[in-house]
Amino acid sequence: MREGIHPDYGPVVFRDRAANYAFLTRSTMTSEKTIEWEDGNTYPVVDVEISDVSHPFYTGTARVLDTAGRVERFERRYGKKG
């Protein structure tokens, strides 16, 4: 890689405030806020709206739409043309 054109890549804590969950990873994101991690070191922290812990797809709480029922209800209301 060329020197001086890439952002710093280092450890960052991502925190999902809705689920009270945080994880340490490496990223180019930075933040002025810091947090003391379990290993005793201080890292920048980035607050996120949603993560795999709180996302409905990963938690199994996603709703499946009943498309067949909607079509039948539409045909009952407005009649089937044909």
C-alpha positions in Angstrom: 0.0 0.0 0.0 1.1 3.5 -0.7 2.1 5.5 2.4 0.0 8.4 3.6 -3.2 7.8 1.6 -5.0 5.3 3.7 -6.7 6.0 7.0 -5.4 4.4 10.2 -6.7 0.9 10.8 -6.9 0.0 14.5 -9.0 -1.5 17.3 -12.5 0.1 17.8 -15.4 -0.9 20.0 -18.8 -0.9 18.4 -21.6 -0.6 20.9 -25.3 -1.4 20.3 -27.0 0.7 22.9 -30.5 -0.9 22.3 -29.2 -4.4 23.1 -26.6 -3.4 25.7 -24.0 -5.2 23.6 -20.5 -4.3 22.5 -17.7 -5.9 20.6 -14.1 -5.1 19.8 -12.9 -5.3 16.3 -10.5 -3.4 13.9 -11.8 -0.6 11.7 -10.9 2.7 10.1 -13.7 4.4 11.9 -12.7 6.8 14.7 -14.5 8.5 17.5 -13.7 11.0 20.2 -15.6 9.0 22.8 -13.6 6.2 24.4 -14.4 3.2 26.6 -12.3 1.0 28.9 -12.6 -2.5 27.5 -12.4 -5.8 29.5 -8.7 -6.1 28.9 -8.0 -2.9 30.7 -7.1 -0.8 27.6 -9.0 2.2 26.4 -10.4 2.2 22.8 -12.5 4.5 20.8 -16.2 3.6 20.9 -18.7 3.9 18.0 -22.4 3.7 18.9 -24.6 1.9 16.4 -28.3 1.8 16.0 -28.6 -1.9 15.3 -26.4 -5.0 15.3 -26.7 -8.7 14.9 -27.9 -9.0 18.5 -30.9 -6.6 18.0 -31.7 -7.0 14.3 -35.0 -8.8 13.8 -33.6 -11.0 11.0 -30.9 -12.5 13.2 -33.0 -12.7 16.4 -35.8 -14.6 14.7 -38.5 -12.0 15.4 -38.9 -11.0 11.8 -42.4 -11.0 10.5 -43.3 -13.0 7.4 -46.0 -11.4 5.3 -48.9 -13.5 4.2 -48.9 -12.6 0.5 -51.3 -15.3 -0.5 -53.9 -14.1 2.1 -53.5 -10.5 0.9 -54.2 -11.5 -2.7 -57.3 -13.4 -1.8 -58.5 -10.5 0.4 -58.0 -8.1 -2.6 -59.9 -10.4 -4.9 -62.8 -10.7 -2.4 -63.0 -6.9 -2.0 -62.7 -5.8 -5.6 -63.8 -9.0 -7.4 -61.8 -11.1 -9.7 -61.8 -9.8 -13.3 -61.4 -12.3 -16.0 
